[in-house]
């Protein structure tokens, strides 16, 4: 079945190029030019992924991202930001965007990012043995991509789930932020604050006290490690 991508951007020049490249890559593409229209389109027929610009009329991209993240279906979001808008980009990641690209960007790179996010959303690659990772009331099922804490299902974004699963697969091992960017995001380079933001969001969901984390701990001068509570 052809996967559907909703492009939300009020710049016709940019959106025409993005739509054309995504269609050439085999996706069915819909386009809207403002935030309110984006929410209406998702409500009418949820896409497989949303490419979301931050600078939008009616409702800005951050508000659209916030409202999409309140939906139970967890539609993946790739965010487009103006180069230099670091505060907005970090806020977008904090609100739950799965990936981002700064303008100007390569349309080919956007297609690769979309493909990567959709591949992760589809579950583990063929031939991969699903795992059940458990630790002190925290349970992660990699096959159906479900995480529970004390029996309550956690609302994790794609990247949050992948980051948690990766850390739990390698308990007590310290990872540099650059390593996590490569292993979880598939980036050979990128902004390390992306990892920092996702770790902060994960702690809010899996730690009893996010300000004093016991599971996902900081290794000063290195990065992060998962410390099993059962140890």
N, C-alpha and C positions, 0 to 999 in steps of 0.2 A: 504494500500500500504506500502511495506517495505521501511523504511527510509534508505538513503544512507549516509555513513560516509566515508570521505576521510582521511586516516592517512598519514601524511607527516613526515617521520623520516628516517634518513639514517642508524640508528643502527638496524640491522636486528634482533638482539635478542629482543630488546625492541618492535619493530614494530610487530614481530611475536606474542608476548604475547598480545599486545594491540588488534591486529586484531582478535585473537582467542577469547578473552573475549567479544569483541563487537559482533562478529558473534554469540557467544553463547547467548548473550542477545537479539538476533533477528534482528540485523542490517545487511544490505548489506554493505560490507566493501571493499574499494579499497585502494591500497597502492602505494605511490611513494616515492622516496628516495632523491629528491632534490627540491629546490625551483622553478626552471624553469619548471620542470615536474608538480609540483603542480598547477602552474598557467595555464599550458596547459590543465590539466585534468579538472579544474574548468570551463575553457572556453568551452571545448568540451561538458561537461555534468555536470552542477552545482550540487553538492551534497547538502544534507540537513544540513550538518555540516562538518567542517574541524577540525581535531585534528592536531595541528601544532607545531612541535619542532622548537626551535629558532636556534639551531646550525645545519645549513644545508649547503651542498656544492652548488656551482653555484650562488644561491641567498639565503641570510640568511632569517630566519623566520620573522624578523622585516620588511624587504622589502616586503616579500610575504604578510604579514598582511596589510601593507600600501596599496599595490596594490589591495588586495581583498576588502578593505574598500572603494576603489574608484569605485567599481562596484555598480550598482543600486539595485541588488538583496539582498545585505546585508547578505550574507551567514554567519551563526554563526561560531565563532572560539573559540575553547578551546586550550589554549596555554600550551606547556610543556617547563619548564625552569629548568636549573641546579640549585640545591639548593645553595643559597647564591648569585645568580645573580640578586640582587634586582633591580639594575638600569635597566637591560634589561627587567625584569618583569614589572616594572612601565612604561617603554617606550612602551611595548607591550599593556598594558591597555590603555595608552594614545592614541595609534594608533587605538584602537577599539576592542581588544580582549574581548570576553564576559565572559571568565572564564580562570583560569590558575591552573596548578598543578606543584609543584616542584619535580624534580627527586631527589632520587628515590621515586616512588609513588606506591600506591596500585592499581592494575588494576581494582579491584572492585569499588574503589572510583572514578576512571576515568569514568567507566560506569555510575555511579550515577550522575556525573557532566554532562555527555553527555545527559543523560535522562532528567535532570532538564532543561538544556538549550533548548533542542528540545521541551519540554513541553511548555515552555514560548514562543518559536517561533511559536507554533501552535495556540496561542491565549488563551483566558481565559477558565478555566475548565467548563465542562458542568454544567448547573445549575446556573452559575454566570450571573448576570444581567449586560450587558454592560453599561458603563457610558460615558457621555460626560462631561469632566471637562473643564471649561472655566475660563479665568482670563485675562482681559486687552489685548485682541488680541491673547492670547495663548489658543489654543484649543487642547485637548487630547481626542481621541476616543479610548476607551479601547477595544472595540469589534474588529475592523479591525486593531488596533494597529497603528494608524496614529496620528501624532502630527503636528500642523500647528501654525505658528507665523505670524500674519497679513496676513493670507491666503496662505502663502508659506509653503509647506511641509518640515518638518525638517528630516534630515538624522540621525536618532538615532539608536544606537545599541540596542540589546535586553535589556541589563542591564540599559542603559541610559533611555530607555522608561519606564521600570519598576520602576526605582528610581524616575523619574519625576512624574509618575502617583501616586506612593505611597505618595510622599510629598504633591501633590495637593489634594489628598483625605483627608489629615489631615492638613489643613491650620493653620498656626500660632502655630503649635505644634513642640516643639524641640525634636529631636531624637538624641540619642547617636550613634556613629559610629557602636558600637557593635549591637545596635538594628536594624540599617539599614542592616548590614550584615545578620542578622537572618531573617528579614522580606522580604528583596528584593532578597538576594542571597540564602537564605535557609541554611546558615552556622551557626552552633552553636559556631564556633570559626574561626578565620582567621585573616589575616593581614588587619588592619584598613586603611592602605594606599590605599587599593583597593577602599574604599568609597571616600577618598580624591581625587583620580585621576578621578573617575567618576563625582564627583561634579564639578571639574574643567572643564571637557569636556562639561558637561551640561551647565554651565555658559557661555561657549563660544558660545553656540547655542541659548540660550533663553534670555540672558541679553543684554541690549543695550550697557552696559559697563561692561565686565566681571571682570575688576579690581575693580569695585564699584557695586557689585551685589545688586539688589533690590528685586529679587524674591527668590532666594535660598541664604539665609543669614547665616553667621556663628554665632553660639551662643557660645561664648568663654567659655571654660571649660566644654562644653556639646557636641555639634556637629553641627547640621544644622536644619533649619526650612524653610518652604515655607511661604513667606510673600505675601499675595494677593495684587496686585497692585490696585485692585478695592476697597480695604478696605478704 
